[in-house]
Amino acid sequence: MRNLISMDFYRLKKSKLFIGSLIAILVMSFGFIFAEVALTNSIASFTGEAFIPAGVTFSSILESPLVTFAPLLILINVVSFSYLDLSGGYVKNIVGQTKRKADVVVSKLFVIVMMNLIFMVVALLGVFLGRLATGPVIFDDMILAGLGTFAIKWLLINAASALLLFFSNGLRNKVIGIILAVLLGTGALNLAYMGVNTGLNALGVHGVDVTNFLPSSLLGSVSVANGELVANSVICAVVVFALFTTLTLILFKKRDVK
């Protein structure tokens, strides 16, 4: 298992998509914050009002580390990395040298979880630098709550990644995986969730909002500091991760590696 993980990390380190996405997320996170403040300043100047940058708490940065299309880039990397060995023939050569066929999937999932953490830390760094360049950053007493939200969002990203791994490695369909990554990463599925809510209301099921139980929608709404959807997010992340990891392992072990 250790050798598999080492080889997967080596492949990740050599991935141009991974390196390019890291740079893009850092620049994008910094640029988004910088542009947001610059736009606010321009509007204030146009109206003749004095603009004084307000202090931003570090806990609020921890609670919102992912901006614009960062989740999209992360999830596309998940699909690309998880399918790369299947398309390149690597997995066919390595499976015969492992004691358990499922170790290939477990190793890949471990590296994906670490990759997601790296992406989130880089995104956090970009937002922090953007805030630092445009005004003061206040290290407040809610940092632990901010770290809690950051950790939960990492769990939610991992849950979505397990779902994508099911399509790319369990069903071995990269096209569906990429499409789903785009829908999840851009929040486009929120329209479908609204349709489900409308359908449930039409059936007489009231007071149920499916967005409170799905990883992609919870990613933008969970907050430990405000006590919003914390339990929902943790339960959802654990259940989705466990369910789709199990299904992927079952399908991967049953099918022949080509």
Sequence and secondary structure as in RCSB ss.txt:
>XXXX:A:sequence
MRNLISMDFYRLKKSKLFIGSLIAILVMSFGFIFAEVALTNSIASFTGEAFIPAGVTFSSILESPLVTFAPLLIL
INVVSFSYLDLSGGYVKNIVGQTKRKADVVVSKLFVIVMMNLIFMVVALLGVFLGRLATGPVIFDDMILAGLGTF
AIKWLLINAASALLLFFSNGLRNKVIGIILAVLLGTGALNLAYMGVNTGLNALGVHGVDVTNFLPSSLLGSVSVA
NGELVANSVICAVVVFALFTTLTLILFKKRDVK
>XXXX:A:secstr
 HHHHHHHHHHHHT HHHHHHHHHHHHHHHHHHHHHHHHHHHHHHHTT       EEHHHHHH    TTHHHHHH
HHHHHHHHHHHHHTHHHHHHTTSS TTHHHHHHHHHHHHHHHHHHHHHHHHHHHHHHHHS EE  TTHHHHHHHH
HHHHHHHHHHHHHHHIIIIIS  HHHHHHHHHHHHHTTHHHHHHHHHHHHHHTT  S  GGGG HHHHTTT BTT
TTBSHHHHHHHHHHHHHHHHHHHHHHHHHS   
